[in-house]
Each structure stands twice: as C-alpha cells, then as structure tokens.
Amino acid sequence: MRLRAERGVVMNHKKIARIKSDYGLVTRVRRRNPYKAIMKKTREHRAFANILDRKFRQERPGTVLCTDITYLPFGGRMAYLSAVKDVASREIVGWSLGRNLQMDLVFRTLDDLGRNAPGARALLHSDQGVHYTSPEFAARARALDLVQSMSRKGNCVDNAPMESFFGHFKDEVDYGSCRTFEEVERLTATYMDYYNNGRSQWKLNKMPPARYREHLLLKGG
C-alpha cells in the first residue's frame, strides 16, 4: 500500500515476500494482544449463584460438597492440590495433584469424585475461579449430576470448609522438604488416607470422617 501511495509502484505481495526473503529483510509484525484472547474466552465462562450461602451444618453425606485448589511449594518448585470435601462428613471424596494449573487438574478431581459416587443432585460449591466457571467444567459437573454453587467474589469465608482442610494439610504435611513431585504425591496420598480414616475430630463425635459418614447414614435410617 505504501509503495502504491508514495511511489506509484504496483507490486504483488508475493513478489514483495520473495524480495524480502532474498535480502534477509524481516518485518516487525504487531503481536496479537493476549489479553483480548483471554477476555474473549472469559466471556464464555459463567458464574453460578451462591446456593450454599454458608449453610455448613449438613447432616446428609453426599449432598453438599466443596472444592478448591491450593499451592504447595517444594524444592524451588510448585505443586497444586485440587480437592473436594463432603461438608456433612468432612471427608475428602476426590482429589488430584498436578505440576501446573491447567484444566486437567480439576477434571481429574471430578473423575476421582465420580469414582466415589456422590449422591444424586449433589451441590458442588467453589469460588469463581477460571477453572470452575469453564464451560467444559460445567458440562462435566452436569454429567455427574452435580449442581454448581459459587462463593461471592473475594469472599473466602463462603468456602470455609475447604480453607479449613487446606489449613490442616499445610500444618501437618511436611511437603516443603520434598525434592521431587513424586515425593509430594506420596505424602499427599498418605495424608488423605489418614485424614479420612484415622484422624479423629472433636466435632465429629471424636470419629474420623469416613467413620462419621457411616454414623450419619445409620442415624438417618
């Protein structure tokens, strides 16, 4: 366009590309703005109403679940723990550990949850993070017959059960001393089993979560 407007030269763009190649000429091309792509993708995401609304006193296992992700720094690197907690029994009913924050982390958590067979139309509460507002996450949650609920923006108290669990995990697991991701994974798996089956809690009639779940089911008749 400049050749035509400034010098009156009409030349095919392919010829110009050949000349550039012959003389090693490189054009500075404006890069695509990554934020525009992010904004476009974000518009496809959807937040859900806060159905749970801090109703953390639940008596029926498998009906109200909370989920979140936390960071586990180790050996100059980072691992990411995604977990799902049953609000009634306080049992961890699904989890996965990842090397990054890609969507596969939460998808694997849903797969683990699905193997533990939550109750029909269980409520799944989370924050409004990009993982949980993702259309694909919503579709996978629906496939498990889960109804999504979300905290209000910037209000971590709305997801207090997960904050509590992650606090206990970080107090009791020495993941920071690990040198490899596999070590962190082994420690996490060991703690999950201990937390569910061996760690008694005062507010659970001095029972561990898995036993308290059985207690609630018997109590419910």
N, C-alpha and C positions, 0 to 999 in steps of 0.2 A: 504493500500500500504506500509506503514511503517512497519507494523507487518511482512509482507512477506519479504520485503527487508532487515530489520535489525535483525529479529529473526527467519525467516523461518517458520512463522505461517500463515497458510491459513485459513481465517475465513470469513464467510458470513457477509455482512454489517448489515443484520437484527439482527444477534446474538450480534454483537457489540452494536447495538442500545438498545437491551434488557439489556445487562450488564450495559450500561451507565445509563439506567433508574433505575435498581435495586440499584445501588450505588450512585444515585443522581449526576452523572457526567454530566457537561454541557460543550459543545464545543463552543469556541468562533468562530462565523461564520462571515466572512467578509461581511459587508452590501453592498447592491447594491449601486453603485455610483449614487446619484440622478441627478448629472449634466449630466451624459451620457444619462439618460432618457429624460432630458429637451432638450439636443442637438438633440436627435433623433426626438423628437416631433417638435422642431423648424424647422428642415429640411422640414417638411411637410407644413410649413407656407409659404405664398407667399406675397411679397410686390408688389404694383402696381405703375405705373408711375404717376408722378405729372401732371395730366392733367389740373387741375385748374390753377396751376402756378401763384397764387396770382391775378387772374382776379376777383377781388371782386366787381367790378362795374357791377352788373347784373340788368336787367330790367324785367325779366320774372319770377314771383314766381313759385316755384315748380320745377325748373330746375337745380339749383345748391344748394347743401346742405353741411353743415359742421358738424362734430361730434367729441366729445371728452369726457373725464372723468376728474372730479376734486375731490379733497379730502375736506371733511367738518368735521373738528374735533369738538367734543362737549362732555362735561361731561367726559373727560378722554377716550372717545371712538372715533370711526371714522365712518362717513357715506360717501358714494361715489355717486356722481351725474353724470349721463350719460345723454347727451342732444344732440339734432340735431337742427341746426339753418338754416333757409332759408336765403341764402345770399342776395337775392333781397329785401325781405320784412323785414328781421331781426327778423322774428317771430320764436319762439321755436315751432317746429312742432312734436317733440317727445322727451320724457324724461322718466327716471326712477331713483329711489333712492334705493340704496342697502346697506346692512350691510357688504358686502365683495366685492372683485374684481373678483368673479367668472364670467364665461361667461354668465350666466343667466342675468346679469346686462345689457349687450349690446343687448342680444336677446329680452328682454322686451322693450328696447328702440326702436328696429326695429318694434316690434309689435305695439307700440304706434304710430310710424311713419306711419305704414301701415294703421291704422285706419283713419289717416288724409289724406290718398290718395295723395301721391306726384305725380307729372306729370310723364308721360311715359318717360323712359330712363333718369331719373334724375341722376345727378352726385352726388356721396356721397364722400366727401373728409374727410380724417382723418390723424392721424400720423401713424407711422409704428409700433404701439404697438401690443403686442401679441394678443389682442382681435380682432383687425381689420385685421390681417394677417391670422387669423384662417381659415382653410378650411370650417368649418361649418358656420362661419360668412359670408364668401364669397358666400356660397350656399344660405343662407337666403337673402342676399342682391340681388342676381340674381333673386330670386323668386319674389322680389318686383320690378323687372325691374330697379334696380339701377346699375350704372356703378361706380366702385370704383376708387378713385384717392387718392394718398398719398403724404404727405409732405416729403421733404428730411430729412434724419436723423439729429437730433439735431437742427432743424430749426423751432422753434415755430412760427415764423412770417408767415410761409406758411399756418398756420391755425389761422390767426389773428382774424377772426370773432368770433370763439369760445373763444379765450383768452379774447376778449373784453367783451363778455357776462358774462363769469365767474367772471371777474373783477367787473362788475356792481353788480352781485349777491352777491359777498362777501362783497362789500361795503354797500349794502342796506338791507341785511337779517341778523338778529342777531341770527344765528343758534348756535353760541358758548355758548349762555346762556341756551340752551335746556338741559334737563336732560334725555330725552328718545328719541329713534329713531323716535317714532310716532310724537313727537313734531316737530322734524326736517322735517319730511314728510309733516306735515300740513303747516308749514311755507313755504316750497318749493312749494307746490301746490298753495297756496295763491299768492306767488310772481309770479309764472308762468302765472297765470291768469291776474294779474296786469300788468306784463311786456308786455304781448301780447295785452291786451285790454284797458289798462288805462295809461300806461307810454308813454307819447308823447316824440318824439325825434326830435331834431332840424333838423337833416339831412334827416328826413322822412317827410318833409313839415309840421313839428310840429304835426304829427299824431302818434298814437301808431302803432305797427307793423301790427296788424290784419286789421286795417282801411287802412293802407298804401298798404297792399296787394290788397284790393278791388280797391283802387285808381289805382294801376299799371295794374290790369286786365281791368278796364274800359278804361284806357289810351291806352292799347294795342289793344283795339277794339275787 
